[in-house]
Amino acid sequence: MYDVVVVGARCAGASVATLLARRGHRVALVDRAAFPSDTISSHFLWTQGAARLASWGLLDRLQSRGCNPIPALTFDFGSVVLAGRVPAVLGVSDCFCPRRTVLDTLLVDAAVEAGVEFFDRT
Ligand SMILES: Cc1cc2nc3c(=O)[nH]c(=O)nc-3n(C[C@H](O)[C@H](O)[C@H](O)COP(=O)(O)OP(=O)(O)OC[C@H]3O[C@@H](n4cnc5c(N)ncnc54)[C@H](O)[C@@H]3O)c2cc1C
């Protein structure tokens, strides 16, 4: 029934499933976890990741789900403080810090929208 079955539906799996479905493949996406859910990870997206989301048409959606841009960073090591902006990637100069419940759900929603059949708890 499927051209591809993707196992794991978070950053990697949901993204690749979306890209394959957008190219016309029949894709199933499975994850043993229930969604939405957290995973063992913090959640900092550098400009590279934000640029990926922008190129897939998903960065505005991330912001509309309450994730605000982070235009500047400060790393405070006590005796040394580094502060500034991260170099832009493909015109995207902001970082983001979405909870994985937000980011992973957004990616799964995009996959389903692209025609992927999604099965969690699987
Ligand atoms: C403590 C920690 C902090 C981190 N902080 C950051 C950060 O701030 N910024 C950043 O960019 N990266 C961070 N990372 C790295 C980031 O979490 C990973 O690179 C990213 O989650 C990998 O995404 P993934 O989709 O490949 O895998 P995962 O997010 O691990 O998802 C894999 C999914 O596959 C499912 N799965 C696995 N095997 C099966 C199976 N047999 N059947 C069904 N489902 C299955 C799991 O349930 C899971 O949902 C951190 C990682 C850790 C551990």
The ligand as an SDF file (V2000), in Angstrom:
LIG
                    3D

 53 58  0  0  0  0  0  0  0  0999 V2000
   19.2780   16.0810   26.3240 C   0  0  0  0  0  0  0  0  0  0  0  0
   19.2350   16.4760   24.8650 C   0  0  0  0  0  0  0  0  0  0  0  0
   19.1690   17.8130   24.5130 C   0  0  0  0  0  0  0  0  0  0  0  0
   19.1210   18.2000   23.1780 C   0  0  0  0  0  0  0  0  0  0  0  0
   18.9960   19.5160   22.8430 N   0  0  0  0  0  0  0  0  0  0  0  0
   18.8780   19.8920   21.5680 C   0  0  0  0  0  0  0  0  0  0  0  0
   18.6430   21.2540   21.2080 C   0  0  0  0  0  0  0  0  0  0  0  0
   18.5110   22.1250   22.0690 O   0  0  0  0  0  0  0  0  0  0  0  0
   18.5590   21.5690   19.8880 N   0  0  0  0  0  0  0  0  0  0  0  0
   18.6730   20.6150   18.9120 C   0  0  0  0  0  0  0  0  0  0  0  0
   18.5690   20.9660   17.7200 O   0  0  0  0  0  0  0  0  0  0  0  0
   18.8890   19.3190   19.2210 N   0  0  0  0  0  0  0  0  0  0  0  0
   18.9740   18.9370   20.5110 C   0  0  0  0  0  0  0  0  0  0  0  0
   19.1720   17.6250   20.8240 N   0  0  0  0  0  0  0  0  0  0  0  0
   19.2630   16.6690   19.7410 C   0  0  0  0  0  0  0  0  0  0  0  0
   17.8580   16.3860   19.1810 C   0  0  0  0  0  0  0  0  0  0  0  0
   17.0110   16.0110   20.2530 O   0  0  0  0  0  0  0  0  0  0  0  0
   17.9360   15.2640   18.2160 C   0  0  0  0  0  0  0  0  0  0  0  0
   18.8960   15.5660   17.2310 O   0  0  0  0  0  0  0  0  0  0  0  0
   16.5710   15.0860   17.5430 C   0  0  0  0  0  0  0  0  0  0  0  0
   15.5510   14.8600   18.4800 O   0  0  0  0  0  0  0  0  0  0  0  0
   16.6600   13.9230   16.6230 C   0  0  0  0  0  0  0  0  0  0  0  0
   15.3960   13.8450   15.9780 O   0  0  0  0  0  0  0  0  0  0  0  0
   14.9040   12.4960   15.3960 P   0  0  0  0  0  0  0  0  0  0  0  0
   13.5890   12.7870   14.7540 O   0  0  0  0  0  0  0  0  0  0  0  0
   15.9880   11.8940   14.5480 O   0  0  0  0  0  0  0  0  0  0  0  0
   14.7840   11.5000   16.6370 O   0  0  0  0  0  0  0  0  0  0  0  0
   13.9100   11.5770   17.9630 P   0  0  0  0  0  0  0  0  0  0  0  0
   13.4830   12.9620   18.2960 O   0  0  0  0  0  0  0  0  0  0  0  0
   14.6940   10.8000   18.9610 O   0  0  0  0  0  0  0  0  0  0  0  0
   12.6050   10.7570   17.5760 O   0  0  0  0  0  0  0  0  0  0  0  0
   12.6690    9.3880   17.2650 C   0  0  0  0  0  0  0  0  0  0  0  0
   11.2550    8.8670   17.3290 C   0  0  0  0  0  0  0  0  0  0  0  0
   11.2820    7.5340   16.8140 O   0  0  0  0  0  0  0  0  0  0  0  0
   10.4110    6.7420   17.5780 C   0  0  0  0  0  0  0  0  0  0  0  0
   10.8490    5.3590   17.4250 N   0  0  0  0  0  0  0  0  0  0  0  0
   12.1070    4.8750   17.5630 C   0  0  0  0  0  0  0  0  0  0  0  0
   12.1480    3.5580   17.3200 N   0  0  0  0  0  0  0  0  0  0  0  0
   10.8840    3.1910   17.0060 C   0  0  0  0  0  0  0  0  0  0  0  0
   10.2600    1.9540   16.6440 C   0  0  0  0  0  0  0  0  0  0  0  0
   10.9730    0.8180   16.5580 N   0  0  0  0  0  0  0  0  0  0  0  0
    8.9370    1.9490   16.3840 N   0  0  0  0  0  0  0  0  0  0  0  0
    8.2020    3.0870   16.4850 C   0  0  0  0  0  0  0  0  0  0  0  0
    8.7270    4.2960   16.8140 N   0  0  0  0  0  0  0  0  0  0  0  0
   10.0410    4.3410   17.0640 C   0  0  0  0  0  0  0  0  0  0  0  0
   10.5280    7.2590   18.9900 C   0  0  0  0  0  0  0  0  0  0  0  0
    9.3700    6.9830   19.7540 O   0  0  0  0  0  0  0  0  0  0  0  0
   10.7010    8.7810   18.7620 C   0  0  0  0  0  0  0  0  0  0  0  0
    9.4720    9.4790   18.8450 O   0  0  0  0  0  0  0  0  0  0  0  0
   19.1940   17.2040   22.1640 C   0  0  0  0  0  0  0  0  0  0  0  0
   19.2430   15.8580   22.5200 C   0  0  0  0  0  0  0  0  0  0  0  0
   19.2500   15.4850   23.8460 C   0  0  0  0  0  0  0  0  0  0  0  0
   19.2870   14.0070   24.1990 C   0  0  0  0  0  0  0  0  0  0  0  0
  1  2  1  0
  2  3  1  0
  2 52  2  0
  3  4  2  0
  4  5  1  0
  4 50  1  0
  5  6  2  0
  6  7  1  0
  6 13  1  0
  7  8  2  0
  7  9  1  0
  9 10  1  0
 10 11  2  0
 10 12  1  0
 12 13  2  0
 13 14  1  0
 14 15  1  0
 14 50  1  0
 15 16  1  0
 16 17  1  0
 16 18  1  0
 18 19  1  0
 18 20  1  0
 20 21  1  0
 20 22  1  0
 22 23  1  0
 23 24  1  0
 24 25  2  0
 24 26  1  0
 24 27  1  0
 27 28  1  0
 28 29  2  0
 28 30  1  0
 28 31  1  0
 31 32  1  0
 32 33  1  0
 33 34  1  0
 33 48  1  0
 34 35  1  0
 35 36  1  0
 35 46  1  0
 36 37  1  0
 36 45  1  0
 37 38  2  0
 38 39  1  0
 39 40  1  0
 39 45  2  0
 40 41  1  0
 40 42  2  0
 42 43  1  0
 43 44  2  0
 44 45  1  0
 46 47  1  0
 46 48  1  0
 48 49  1  0
 50 51  2  0
 51 52  1  0
 52 53  1  0
M  END
$$$$
